[in-house]
Amino acid sequence: MATPGFVLQLRRRDDGDTTMRVGFTVTRKIGGAVIRNRMKRRLRALAREHLPTLGVPGADHVLIGRSGGIERDFSVLGQELAKALRKAN
């Protein structure tokens, strides 16, 4: 699911393991290393906050940062991630 701040990709593994895995990707199109690292930190914080309760057990979650994610308010990003996870579930 695409939002202005990030894209959430979800793949169910169907291997019987209920562990949730998460990955983060931010391309160089977003900006230099400082900007990319800041976006990755924001994505990690969002995942720590929302994946334990709303994540899909036994699935791989990938958050891809978009250029709009740096300027967006963190609470708005959190609401968008919660909505995307509910829709994926």
PDB file with one MODEL, atoms N, CA, C and O in Angstrom:
MODEL        1
ATOM      1  N   MET A   1       0.851  -1.183   0.000  1.00  0.00           N
ATOM      2  CA  MET A   1       0.000   0.000   0.000  1.00  0.00           C
ATOM      3  C   MET A   1       0.889   1.236   0.000  1.00  0.00           C
ATOM      4  O   MET A   1       1.829   1.329   0.790  1.00  0.00           O
ATOM      5  N   ALA A   2       0.602   2.161  -0.863  1.00  0.00           N
ATOM      6  CA  ALA A   2       1.391   3.379  -0.989  1.00  0.00           C
ATOM      7  C   ALA A   2       0.737   4.526  -0.231  1.00  0.00           C
ATOM      8  O   ALA A   2      -0.474   4.730  -0.314  1.00  0.00           O
ATOM      9  N   THR A   3       1.546   5.266   0.503  1.00  0.00           N
ATOM     10  CA  THR A   3       1.122   6.484   1.180  1.00  0.00           C
ATOM     11  C   THR A   3       2.088   7.588   0.761  1.00  0.00           C
ATOM     12  O   THR A   3       3.111   7.292   0.143  1.00  0.00           O
ATOM     13  N   PRO A   4       1.803   8.838   1.072  1.00  0.00           N
ATOM     14  CA  PRO A   4       2.738   9.904   0.689  1.00  0.00           C
ATOM     15  C   PRO A   4       4.115   9.788   1.340  1.00  0.00           C
ATOM     16  O   PRO A   4       5.094  10.296   0.795  1.00  0.00           O
ATOM     17  N   GLY A   5       4.206   9.129   2.495  1.00  0.00           N
ATOM     18  CA  GLY A   5       5.483   9.050   3.200  1.00  0.00           C
ATOM     19  C   GLY A   5       6.256   7.770   2.985  1.00  0.00           C
ATOM     20  O   GLY A   5       7.477   7.757   3.142  1.00  0.00           O
ATOM     21  N   PHE A   6       5.582   6.696   2.632  1.00  0.00           N
ATOM     22  CA  PHE A   6       6.253   5.410   2.476  1.00  0.00           C
ATOM     23  C   PHE A   6       5.370   4.456   1.689  1.00  0.00           C
ATOM     24  O   PHE A   6       4.195   4.728   1.442  1.00  0.00           O
ATOM     25  N   VAL A   7       5.956   3.340   1.302  1.00  0.00           N
ATOM     26  CA  VAL A   7       5.223   2.248   0.672  1.00  0.00           C
ATOM     27  C   VAL A   7       5.390   1.040   1.578  1.00  0.00           C
ATOM     28  O   VAL A   7       6.502   0.739   2.010  1.00  0.00           O
ATOM     29  N   LEU A   8       4.300   0.347   1.869  1.00  0.00           N
ATOM     30  CA  LEU A   8       4.347  -0.875   2.667  1.00  0.00           C
ATOM     31  C   LEU A   8       4.126  -2.054   1.736  1.00  0.00           C
ATOM     32  O   LEU A   8       3.119  -2.134   1.032  1.00  0.00           O
ATOM     33  N   GLN A   9       5.093  -2.971   1.746  1.00  0.00           N
ATOM     34  CA  GLN A   9       4.939  -4.226   1.015  1.00  0.00           C
ATOM     35  C   GLN A   9       4.871  -5.339   2.042  1.00  0.00           C
ATOM     36  O   GLN A   9       5.623  -5.334   3.016  1.00  0.00           O
ATOM     37  N   LEU A  10       3.989  -6.280   1.835  1.00  0.00           N
ATOM     38  CA  LEU A  10       3.794  -7.362   2.789  1.00  0.00           C
ATOM     39  C   LEU A  10       3.732  -8.678   2.027  1.00  0.00           C
ATOM     40  O   LEU A  10       3.035  -8.798   1.020  1.00  0.00           O
ATOM     41  N   ARG A  11       4.467  -9.655   2.522  1.00  0.00           N
ATOM     42  CA  ARG A  11       4.447 -10.978   1.900  1.00  0.00           C
ATOM     43  C   ARG A  11       4.317 -12.028   2.987  1.00  0.00           C
ATOM     44  O   ARG A  11       5.171 -12.128   3.868  1.00  0.00           O
ATOM     45  N   ARG A  12       3.253 -12.809   2.929  1.00  0.00           N
ATOM     46  CA  ARG A  12       3.064 -13.908   3.875  1.00  0.00           C
ATOM     47  C   ARG A  12       3.975 -15.055   3.452  1.00  0.00           C
ATOM     48  O   ARG A  12       4.005 -15.441   2.284  1.00  0.00           O
ATOM     49  N   ARG A  13       4.725 -15.598   4.428  1.00  0.00           N
ATOM     50  CA  ARG A  13       5.686 -16.651   4.112  1.00  0.00           C
ATOM     51  C   ARG A  13       5.041 -18.028   4.046  1.00  0.00           C
ATOM     52  O   ARG A  13       5.510 -18.881   3.292  1.00  0.00           O
ATOM     53  N   ASP A  14       3.999 -18.268   4.799  1.00  0.00           N
ATOM     54  CA  ASP A  14       3.303 -19.565   4.823  1.00  0.00           C
ATOM     55  C   ASP A  14       4.255 -20.733   5.091  1.00  0.00           C
ATOM     56  O   ASP A  14       4.148 -21.789   4.468  1.00  0.00           O
ATOM     57  N   ASP A  15       5.188 -20.527   6.030  1.00  0.00           N
ATOM     58  CA  ASP A  15       6.118 -21.596   6.378  1.00  0.00           C
ATOM     59  C   ASP A  15       5.890 -22.126   7.793  1.00  0.00           C
ATOM     60  O   ASP A  15       6.692 -22.908   8.303  1.00  0.00           O
ATOM     61  N   GLY A  16       4.804 -21.703   8.421  1.00  0.00           N
ATOM     62  CA  GLY A  16       4.490 -22.174   9.766  1.00  0.00           C
ATOM     63  C   GLY A  16       5.146 -21.376  10.876  1.00  0.00           C
ATOM     64  O   GLY A  16       4.801 -21.553  12.044  1.00  0.00           O
ATOM     65  N   ASP A  17       6.077 -20.507  10.543  1.00  0.00           N
ATOM     66  CA  ASP A  17       6.755 -19.670  11.529  1.00  0.00           C
ATOM     67  C   ASP A  17       5.964 -18.374  11.698  1.00  0.00           C
ATOM     68  O   ASP A  17       5.644 -17.711  10.711  1.00  0.00           O
ATOM     69  N   THR A  18       5.648 -18.010  12.939  1.00  0.00           N
ATOM     70  CA  THR A  18       4.842 -16.811  13.177  1.00  0.00           C
ATOM     71  C   THR A  18       5.685 -15.552  13.384  1.00  0.00           C
ATOM     72  O   THR A  18       5.147 -14.495  13.714  1.00  0.00           O
ATOM     73  N   THR A  19       6.982 -15.657  13.195  1.00  0.00           N
ATOM     74  CA  THR A  19       7.854 -14.501  13.382  1.00  0.00           C
ATOM     75  C   THR A  19       7.578 -13.447  12.322  1.00  0.00           C
ATOM     76  O   THR A  19       7.478 -13.755  11.135  1.00  0.00           O
ATOM     77  N   MET A  20       7.456 -12.193  12.765  1.00  0.00           N
ATOM     78  CA  MET A  20       7.296 -11.072  11.839  1.00  0.00           C
ATOM     79  C   MET A  20       8.682 -10.531  11.530  1.00  0.00           C
ATOM     80  O   MET A  20       9.467 -10.252  12.436  1.00  0.00           O
ATOM     81  N   ARG A  21       8.975 -10.386  10.247  1.00  0.00           N
ATOM     82  CA  ARG A  21      10.247  -9.799   9.855  1.00  0.00           C
ATOM     83  C   ARG A  21       9.967  -8.457   9.196  1.00  0.00           C
ATOM     84  O   ARG A  21       8.911  -8.253   8.597  1.00  0.00           O
ATOM     85  N   VAL A  22      10.931  -7.543   9.314  1.00  0.00           N
ATOM     86  CA  VAL A  22      10.746  -6.206   8.756  1.00  0.00           C
ATOM     87  C   VAL A  22      12.045  -5.758   8.086  1.00  0.00           C
ATOM     88  O   VAL A  22      13.142  -6.043   8.568  1.00  0.00           O
ATOM     89  N   GLY A  23      11.897  -5.053   6.971  1.00  0.00           N
ATOM     90  CA  GLY A  23      13.035  -4.491   6.262  1.00  0.00           C
ATOM     91  C   GLY A  23      12.735  -3.053   5.878  1.00  0.00           C
ATOM     92  O   GLY A  23      11.579  -2.644   5.769  1.00  0.00           O
ATOM     93  N   PHE A  24      13.811  -2.295   5.675  1.00  0.00           N
ATOM     94  CA  PHE A  24      13.668  -0.874   5.360  1.00  0.00           C
ATOM     95  C   PHE A  24      14.516  -0.546   4.137  1.00  0.00           C
ATOM     96  O   PHE A  24      15.648  -1.015   4.013  1.00  0.00           O
ATOM     97  N   THR A  25      13.966   0.259   3.239  1.00  0.00           N
ATOM     98  CA  THR A  25      14.689   0.674   2.042  1.00  0.00           C
ATOM     99  C   THR A  25      14.434   2.157   1.814  1.00  0.00           C
ATOM    100  O   THR A  25      13.295   2.622   1.837  1.00  0.00           O
ATOM    101  N   VAL A  26      15.519   2.885   1.596  1.00  0.00           N
ATOM    102  CA  VAL A  26      15.419   4.299   1.222  1.00  0.00           C
ATOM    103  C   VAL A  26      16.463   4.530   0.132  1.00  0.00           C
ATOM    104  O   VAL A  26      17.658   4.360   0.370  1.00  0.00           O
ATOM    105  N   THR A  27      16.019   4.912  -1.048  1.00  0.00           N
ATOM    106  CA  THR A  27      16.931   5.056  -2.173  1.00  0.00           C
ATOM    107  C   THR A  27      17.639   6.404  -2.169  1.00  0.00           C
ATOM    108  O   THR A  27      17.275   7.315  -1.425  1.00  0.00           O
ATOM    109  N   ARG A  28      18.654   6.507  -3.013  1.00  0.00           N
ATOM    110  CA  ARG A  28      19.409   7.758  -3.092  1.00  0.00           C
ATOM    111  C   ARG A  28      18.618   8.878  -3.746  1.00  0.00           C
ATOM    112  O   ARG A  28      19.011  10.042  -3.666  1.00  0.00           O
ATOM    113  N   LYS A  29      17.508   8.544  -4.393  1.00  0.00           N
ATOM    114  CA  LYS A  29      16.663   9.591  -4.970  1.00  0.00           C
ATOM    115  C   LYS A  29      16.081  10.485  -3.881  1.00  0.00           C
ATOM    116  O   LYS A  29      15.745  11.642  -4.136  1.00  0.00           O
ATOM    117  N   ILE A  30      15.963   9.952  -2.673  1.00  0.00           N
ATOM    118  CA  ILE A  30      15.393  10.713  -1.550  1.00  0.00           C
ATOM    119  C   ILE A  30      16.333  11.836  -1.129  1.00  0.00           C
ATOM    120  O   ILE A  30      15.886  12.939  -0.812  1.00  0.00           O
ATOM    121  N   GLY A  31      17.630  11.558  -1.127  1.00  0.00           N
ATOM    122  CA  GLY A  31      18.600  12.564  -0.710  1.00  0.00           C
ATOM    123  C   GLY A  31      19.920  11.922  -0.347  1.00  0.00           C
ATOM    124  O   GLY A  31      20.162  10.748  -0.628  1.00  0.00           O
ATOM    125  N   GLY A  32      20.769  12.717   0.282  1.00  0.00           N
ATOM    126  CA  GLY A  32      22.077  12.239   0.699  1.00  0.00           C
ATOM    127  C   GLY A  32      21.983  11.283   1.878  1.00  0.00           C
ATOM    128  O   GLY A  32      20.893  10.947   2.343  1.00  0.00           O
ATOM    129  N   ALA A  33      23.140  10.856   2.349  1.00  0.00           N
ATOM    130  CA  ALA A  33      23.194   9.862   3.421  1.00  0.00           C
ATOM    131  C   ALA A  33      22.496  10.339   4.688  1.00  0.00           C
ATOM    132  O   ALA A  33      21.826   9.549   5.352  1.00  0.00           O
ATOM    133  N   VAL A  34      22.636  11.593   5.029  1.00  0.00           N
ATOM    134  CA  VAL A  34      22.020  12.112   6.251  1.00  0.00           C
ATOM    135  C   VAL A  34      20.501  12.034   6.157  1.00  0.00           C
ATOM    136  O   VAL A  34      19.837  11.619   7.106  1.00  0.00           O
ATOM    137  N   ILE A  35      19.959  12.429   5.026  1.00  0.00           N
ATOM    138  CA  ILE A  35      18.507  12.394   4.822  1.00  0.00           C
ATOM    139  C   ILE A  35      18.013  10.952   4.821  1.00  0.00           C
ATOM    140  O   ILE A  35      17.006  10.640   5.457  1.00  0.00           O
ATOM    141  N   ARG A  36      18.719  10.068   4.108  1.00  0.00           N
ATOM    142  CA  ARG A  36      18.304   8.667   4.056  1.00  0.00           C
ATOM    143  C   ARG A  36      18.335   8.028   5.433  1.00  0.00           C
ATOM    144  O   ARG A  36      17.420   7.287   5.792  1.00  0.00           O
ATOM    145  N   ASN A  37      19.373   8.305   6.207  1.00  0.00           N
ATOM    146  CA  ASN A  37      19.458   7.735   7.552  1.00  0.00           C
ATOM    147  C   ASN A  37      18.358   8.269   8.459  1.00  0.00           C
ATOM    148  O   ASN A  37      17.816   7.529   9.281  1.00  0.00           O
ATOM    149  N   ARG A  38      18.025   9.543   8.316  1.00  0.00           N
ATOM    150  CA  ARG A  38      16.939  10.113   9.112  1.00  0.00           C
ATOM    151  C   ARG A  38      15.620   9.421   8.766  1.00  0.00           C
ATOM    152  O   ARG A  38      14.826   9.111   9.654  1.00  0.00           O
ATOM    153  N   MET A  39      15.390   9.181   7.480  1.00  0.00           N
ATOM    154  CA  MET A  39      14.156   8.506   7.064  1.00  0.00           C
ATOM    155  C   MET A  39      14.136   7.080   7.589  1.00  0.00           C
ATOM    156  O   MET A  39      13.090   6.611   8.038  1.00  0.00           O
ATOM    157  N   LYS A  40      15.269   6.372   7.546  1.00  0.00           N
ATOM    158  CA  LYS A  40      15.309   5.000   8.065  1.00  0.00           C
ATOM    159  C   LYS A  40      15.035   4.972   9.568  1.00  0.00           C
ATOM    160  O   LYS A  40      14.354   4.070  10.056  1.00  0.00           O
ATOM    161  N   ARG A  41      15.558   5.947  10.299  1.00  0.00           N
ATOM    162  CA  ARG A  41      15.276   6.023  11.742  1.00  0.00           C
ATOM    163  C   ARG A  41      13.789   6.229  11.993  1.00  0.00           C
ATOM    164  O   ARG A  41      13.224   5.630  12.908  1.00  0.00           O
ATOM    165  N   ARG A  42      13.159   7.064  11.194  1.00  0.00           N
ATOM    166  CA  ARG A  42      11.713   7.286  11.345  1.00  0.00           C
ATOM    167  C   ARG A  42      10.940   6.013  11.049  1.00  0.00           C
ATOM    168  O   ARG A  42       9.994   5.681  11.763  1.00  0.00           O
ATOM    169  N   LEU A  43      11.336   5.294  10.000  1.00  0.00           N
ATOM    170  CA  LEU A  43      10.650   4.046   9.652  1.00  0.00           C
ATOM    171  C   LEU A  43      10.841   2.995  10.745  1.00  0.00           C
ATOM    172  O   LEU A  43       9.902   2.271  11.075  1.00  0.00           O
ATOM    173  N   ARG A  44      12.042   2.905  11.308  1.00  0.00           N
ATOM    174  CA  ARG A  44      12.287   1.948  12.393  1.00  0.00           C
ATOM    175  C   ARG A  44      11.424   2.264  13.609  1.00  0.00           C
ATOM    176  O   ARG A  44      10.863   1.363  14.233  1.00  0.00           O
ATOM    177  N   ALA A  45      11.324   3.544  13.941  1.00  0.00           N
ATOM    178  CA  ALA A  45      10.504   3.940  15.091  1.00  0.00           C
ATOM    179  C   ALA A  45       9.032   3.610  14.837  1.00  0.00           C
ATOM    180  O   ALA A  45       8.335   3.157  15.744  1.00  0.00           O
ATOM    181  N   LEU A  46       8.563   3.831  13.624  1.00  0.00           N
ATOM    182  CA  LEU A  46       7.179   3.485  13.288  1.00  0.00           C
ATOM    183  C   LEU A  46       6.953   1.985  13.420  1.00  0.00           C
ATOM    184  O   LEU A  46       5.935   1.552  13.959  1.00  0.00           O
ATOM    185  N   ALA A  47       7.897   1.198  12.930  1.00  0.00           N
ATOM    186  CA  ALA A  47       7.756  -0.259  12.996  1.00  0.00           C
ATOM    187  C   ALA A  47       7.747  -0.742  14.438  1.00  0.00           C
ATOM    188  O   ALA A  47       6.947  -1.606  14.797  1.00  0.00           O
ATOM    189  N   ARG A  48       8.630  -0.194  15.269  1.00  0.00           N
ATOM    190  CA  ARG A  48       8.655  -0.577  16.696  1.00  0.00           C
ATOM    191  C   ARG A  48       7.336  -0.271  17.381  1.00  0.00           C
ATOM    192  O   ARG A  48       6.897  -1.006  18.265  1.00  0.00           O
ATOM    193  N   GLU A  49       6.715   0.808  16.970  1.00  0.00           N
ATOM    194  CA  GLU A  49       5.476   1.248  17.608  1.00  0.00           C
ATOM    195  C   GLU A  49       4.255   0.450  17.147  1.00  0.00           C
ATOM    196  O   GLU A  49       3.389   0.128  17.961  1.00  0.00           O
ATOM    197  N   HIS A  50       4.176   0.128  15.859  1.00  0.00           N
ATOM    198  CA  HIS A  50       2.943  -0.423  15.312  1.00  0.00           C
ATOM    199  C   HIS A  50       2.979  -1.909  14.957  1.00  0.00           C
ATOM    200  O   HIS A  50       1.941  -2.567  15.008  1.00  0.00           O
ATOM    201  N   LEU A  51       4.130  -2.450  14.603  1.00  0.00           N
ATOM    202  CA  LEU A  51       4.166  -3.848  14.173  1.00  0.00           C
ATOM    203  C   LEU A  51       3.796  -4.854  15.266  1.00  0.00           C
ATOM    204  O   LEU A  51       3.125  -5.839  14.957  1.00  0.00           O
ATOM    205  N   PRO A  52       4.197  -4.659  16.520  1.00  0.00           N
ATOM    206  CA  PRO A  52       3.832  -5.671  17.521  1.00  0.00           C
ATOM    207  C   PRO A  52       2.320  -5.876  17.660  1.00  0.00           C
ATOM    208  O   PRO A  52       1.881  -6.989  17.948  1.00  0.00           O
ATOM    209  N   THR A  53       1.530  -4.843  17.464  1.00  0.00           N
ATOM    210  CA  THR A  53       0.086  -4.982  17.639  1.00  0.00           C
ATOM    211  C   THR A  53      -0.663  -5.172  16.326  1.00  0.00           C
ATOM    212  O   THR A  53      -1.666  -5.884  16.290  1.00  0.00           O
ATOM    213  N   LEU A  54      -0.193  -4.547  15.242  1.00  0.00           N
ATOM    214  CA  LEU A  54      -0.946  -4.568  13.990  1.00  0.00           C
ATOM    215  C   LEU A  54      -0.281  -5.371  12.879  1.00  0.00           C
ATOM    216  O   LEU A  54      -0.886  -5.582  11.828  1.00  0.00           O
ATOM    217  N   GLY A  55       0.949  -5.821  13.093  1.00  0.00           N
ATOM    218  CA  GLY A  55       1.663  -6.563  12.062  1.00  0.00           C
ATOM    219  C   GLY A  55       1.040  -7.926  11.809  1.00  0.00           C
ATOM    220  O   GLY A  55       0.284  -8.439  12.634  1.00  0.00           O
ATOM    221  N   VAL A  56       1.363  -8.503  10.667  1.00  0.00           N
ATOM    222  CA  VAL A  56       0.826  -9.803  10.273  1.00  0.00           C
ATOM    223  C   VAL A  56       1.818 -10.882  10.704  1.00  0.00           C
ATOM    224  O   VAL A  56       2.946 -10.907  10.212  1.00  0.00           O
ATOM    225  N   PRO A  57       1.415 -11.778  11.619  1.00  0.00           N
ATOM    226  CA  PRO A  57       2.330 -12.844  12.036  1.00  0.00           C
ATOM    227  C   PRO A  57       2.684 -13.757  10.865  1.00  0.00           C
ATOM    228  O   PRO A  57       1.829 -14.099  10.049  1.00  0.00           O
ATOM    229  N   GLY A  58       3.946 -14.141  10.798  1.00  0.00           N
ATOM    230  CA  GLY A  58       4.399 -15.015   9.736  1.00  0.00           C
ATOM    231  C   GLY A  58       4.559 -14.326   8.394  1.00  0.00           C
ATOM    232  O   GLY A  58       4.475 -14.974   7.351  1.00  0.00           O
ATOM    233  N   ALA A  59       4.787 -13.025   8.408  1.00  0.00           N
ATOM    234  CA  ALA A  59       4.908 -12.272   7.158  1.00  0.00           C
ATOM    235  C   ALA A  59       6.172 -11.413   7.176  1.00  0.00           C
ATOM    236  O   ALA A  59       6.707 -11.082   8.234  1.00  0.00           O
ATOM    237  N   ASP A  60       6.624 -11.068   5.995  1.00  0.00           N
ATOM    238  CA  ASP A  60       7.724 -10.123   5.821  1.00  0.00           C
ATOM    239  C   ASP A  60       7.114  -8.764   5.507  1.00  0.00           C
ATOM    240  O   ASP A  60       6.301  -8.639   4.592  1.00  0.00           O
ATOM    241  N   HIS A  61       7.504  -7.753   6.262  1.00  0.00           N
ATOM    242  CA  HIS A  61       7.033  -6.387   6.054  1.00  0.00           C
ATOM    243  C   HIS A  61       8.213  -5.574   5.528  1.00  0.00           C
ATOM    244  O   HIS A  61       9.300  -5.627   6.103  1.00  0.00           O
ATOM    245  N   VAL A  62       8.016  -4.834   4.460  1.00  0.00           N
ATOM    246  CA  VAL A  62       9.063  -3.969   3.914  1.00  0.00           C
ATOM    247  C   VAL A  62       8.509  -2.557   3.828  1.00  0.00           C
ATOM    248  O   VAL A  62       7.464  -2.323   3.220  1.00  0.00           O
ATOM    249  N   LEU A  63       9.219  -1.616   4.444  1.00  0.00           N
ATOM    250  CA  LEU A  63       8.839  -0.208   4.387  1.00  0.00           C
ATOM    251  C   LEU A  63       9.830   0.503   3.479  1.00  0.00           C
ATOM    252  O   LEU A  63      11.036   0.489   3.728  1.00  0.00           O
ATOM    253  N   ILE A  64       9.318   1.120   2.429  1.00  0.00           N
ATOM    254  CA  ILE A  64      10.139   1.833   1.463  1.00  0.00           C
ATOM    255  C   ILE A  64       9.869   3.322   1.644  1.00  0.00           C
ATOM    256  O   ILE A  64       8.746   3.788   1.447  1.00  0.00           O
ATOM    257  N   GLY A  65      10.895   4.053   2.017  1.00  0.00           N
ATOM    258  CA  GLY A  65      10.742   5.482   2.257  1.00  0.00           C
ATOM    259  C   GLY A  65      10.536   6.265   0.973  1.00  0.00           C
ATOM    260  O   GLY A  65      11.138   5.968  -0.059  1.00  0.00           O
ATOM    261  N   ARG A  66       9.681   7.265   1.054  1.00  0.00           N
ATOM    262  CA  ARG A  66       9.433   8.161  -0.074  1.00  0.00           C
ATOM    263  C   ARG A  66       9.849   9.567   0.333  1.00  0.00           C
ATOM    264  O   ARG A  66       9.998   9.858   1.519  1.00  0.00           O
ATOM    265  N   SER A  67      10.034  10.427  -0.640  1.00  0.00           N
ATOM    266  CA  SER A  67      10.538  11.773  -0.362  1.00  0.00           C
ATOM    267  C   SER A  67       9.601  12.571   0.530  1.00  0.00           C
ATOM    268  O   SER A  67      10.060  13.451   1.258  1.00  0.00           O
ATOM    269  N   GLY A  68       8.318  12.296   0.497  1.00  0.00           N
ATOM    270  CA  GLY A  68       7.372  13.019   1.344  1.00  0.00           C
ATOM    271  C   GLY A  68       7.444  12.621   2.803  1.00  0.00           C
ATOM    272  O   GLY A  68       6.871  13.309   3.648  1.00  0.00           O
ATOM    273  N   GLY A  69       8.125  11.542   3.130  1.00  0.00           N
ATOM    274  CA  GLY A  69       8.186  11.055   4.501  1.00  0.00           C
ATOM    275  C   GLY A  69       9.048  11.888   5.425  1.00  0.00           C
ATOM    276  O   GLY A  69       8.854  11.858   6.640  1.00  0.00           O
ATOM    277  N   ILE A  70       9.989  12.624   4.882  1.00  0.00           N
ATOM    278  CA  ILE A  70      10.872  13.441   5.718  1.00  0.00           C
ATOM    279  C   ILE A  70      10.109  14.626   6.288  1.00  0.00           C
ATOM    280  O   ILE A  70      10.276  14.961   7.461  1.00  0.00           O
ATOM    281  N   GLU A  71       9.278  15.262   5.480  1.00  0.00           N
ATOM    282  CA  GLU A  71       8.568  16.462   5.926  1.00  0.00           C
ATOM    283  C   GLU A  71       7.286  16.160   6.684  1.00  0.00           C
ATOM    284  O   GLU A  71       6.785  17.016   7.414  1.00  0.00           O
ATOM    285  N   ARG A  72       6.745  14.952   6.523  1.00  0.00           N
ATOM    286  CA  ARG A  72       5.454  14.639   7.155  1.00  0.00           C
ATOM    287  C   ARG A  72       5.596  14.532   8.659  1.00  0.00           C
ATOM    288  O   ARG A  72       6.630  14.111   9.176  1.00  0.00           O
ATOM    289  N   ASP A  73       4.540  14.921   9.348  1.00  0.00           N
ATOM    290  CA  ASP A  73       4.495  14.807  10.796  1.00  0.00           C
ATOM    291  C   ASP A  73       4.542  13.330  11.190  1.00  0.00           C
ATOM    292  O   ASP A  73       3.914  12.489  10.547  1.00  0.00           O
ATOM    293  N   PHE A  74       5.287  13.025  12.244  1.00  0.00           N
ATOM    294  CA  PHE A  74       5.476  11.631  12.654  1.00  0.00           C
ATOM    295  C   PHE A  74       4.156  10.974  13.041  1.00  0.00           C
ATOM    296  O   PHE A  74       3.950   9.793  12.758  1.00  0.00           O
ATOM    297  N   SER A  75       3.267  11.715  13.680  1.00  0.00           N
ATOM    298  CA  SER A  75       1.984  11.129  14.070  1.00  0.00           C
ATOM    299  C   SER A  75       1.137  10.790  12.843  1.00  0.00           C
ATOM    300  O   SER A  75       0.394   9.809  12.858  1.00  0.00           O
ATOM    301  N   VAL A  76       1.241  11.587  11.790  1.00  0.00           N
ATOM    302  CA  VAL A  76       0.513  11.306  10.555  1.00  0.00           C
ATOM    303  C   VAL A  76       1.076  10.039   9.904  1.00  0.00           C
ATOM    304  O   VAL A  76       0.322   9.201   9.411  1.00  0.00           O
ATOM    305  N   LEU A  77       2.407   9.905   9.906  1.00  0.00           N
ATOM    306  CA  LEU A  77       3.016   8.689   9.375  1.00  0.00           C
ATOM    307  C   LEU A  77       2.548   7.467  10.165  1.00  0.00           C
ATOM    308  O   LEU A  77       2.295   6.411   9.585  1.00  0.00           O
ATOM    309  N   GLY A  78       2.435   7.608  11.473  1.00  0.00           N
ATOM    310  CA  GLY A  78       1.965   6.509  12.308  1.00  0.00           C
ATOM    311  C   GLY A  78       0.541   6.113  11.979  1.00  0.00           C
ATOM    312  O   GLY A  78       0.219   4.927  11.922  1.00  0.00           O
ATOM    313  N   GLN A  79      -0.319   7.106  11.760  1.00  0.00           N
ATOM    314  CA  GLN A  79      -1.702   6.817  11.387  1.00  0.00           C
ATOM    315  C   GLN A  79      -1.767   6.116  10.033  1.00  0.00           C
ATOM    316  O   GLN A  79      -2.564   5.199   9.837  1.00  0.00           O
ATOM    317  N   GLU A  80      -0.922   6.556   9.104  1.00  0.00           N
ATOM    318  CA  GLU A  80      -0.909   5.936   7.778  1.00  0.00           C
ATOM    319  C   GLU A  80      -0.416   4.495   7.854  1.00  0.00           C
ATOM    320  O   GLU A  80      -0.953   3.625   7.170  1.00  0.00           O
ATOM    321  N   LEU A  81       0.604   4.230   8.681  1.00  0.00           N
ATOM    322  CA  LEU A  81       1.100   2.863   8.822  1.00  0.00           C
ATOM    323  C   LEU A  81       0.050   1.981   9.480  1.00  0.00           C
ATOM    324  O   LEU A  81      -0.152   0.843   9.056  1.00  0.00           O
ATOM    325  N   ALA A  82      -0.616   2.483  10.498  1.00  0.00           N
ATOM    326  CA  ALA A  82      -1.665   1.700  11.154  1.00  0.00           C
ATOM    327  C   ALA A  82      -2.781   1.358  10.162  1.00  0.00           C
ATOM    328  O   ALA A  82      -3.276   0.231  10.147  1.00  0.00           O
ATOM    329  N   LYS A  83      -3.167   2.316   9.351  1.00  0.00           N
ATOM    330  CA  LYS A  83      -4.212   2.083   8.354  1.00  0.00           C
ATOM    331  C   LYS A  83      -3.753   1.057   7.321  1.00  0.00           C
ATOM    332  O   LYS A  83      -4.525   0.183   6.928  1.00  0.00           O
ATOM    333  N   ALA A  84      -2.509   1.159   6.883  1.00  0.00           N
ATOM    334  CA  ALA A  84      -1.979   0.223   5.883  1.00  0.00           C
ATOM    335  C   ALA A  84      -1.893  -1.190   6.459  1.00  0.00           C
ATOM    336  O   ALA A  84      -2.194  -2.154   5.755  1.00  0.00           O
ATOM    337  N   LEU A  85      -1.492  -1.334   7.716  1.00  0.00           N
ATOM    338  CA  LEU A  85      -1.392  -2.643   8.326  1.00  0.00           C
ATOM    339  C   LEU A  85      -2.775  -3.259   8.536  1.00  0.00           C
ATOM    340  O   LEU A  85      -2.957  -4.461   8.343  1.00  0.00           O
ATOM    341  N   ARG A  86      -3.751  -2.434   8.931  1.00  0.00           N
ATOM    342  CA  ARG A  86      -5.112  -2.953   9.083  1.00  0.00           C
ATOM    343  C   ARG A  86      -5.663  -3.422   7.742  1.00  0.00           C
ATOM    344  O   ARG A  86      -6.332  -4.453   7.666  1.00  0.00           O
ATOM    345  N   LYS A  87      -5.385  -2.678   6.704  1.00  0.00           N
ATOM    346  CA  LYS A  87      -5.868  -3.047   5.372  1.00  0.00           C
ATOM    347  C   LYS A  87      -5.178  -4.334   4.887  1.00  0.00           C
ATOM    348  O   LYS A  87      -5.812  -5.163   4.234  1.00  0.00           O
ATOM    349  N   ALA A  88      -3.904  -4.500   5.200  1.00  0.00           N
ATOM    350  CA  ALA A  88      -3.169  -5.707   4.785  1.00  0.00           C
ATOM    351  C   ALA A  88      -3.607  -6.926   5.567  1.00  0.00           C
ATOM    352  O   ALA A  88      -3.523  -8.048   5.069  1.00  0.00           O
ATOM    353  N   ASN A  89      -4.067  -6.720   6.771  1.00  0.00           N
ATOM    354  CA  ASN A  89      -4.472  -7.829   7.630  1.00  0.00           C
ATOM    355  C   ASN A  89      -5.855  -8.262   7.239  1.00  0.00           C
ATOM    356  O   ASN A  89      -6.403  -9.191   7.833  1.00  0.00           O
TER     357      ASN A  89
ENDMDL
END
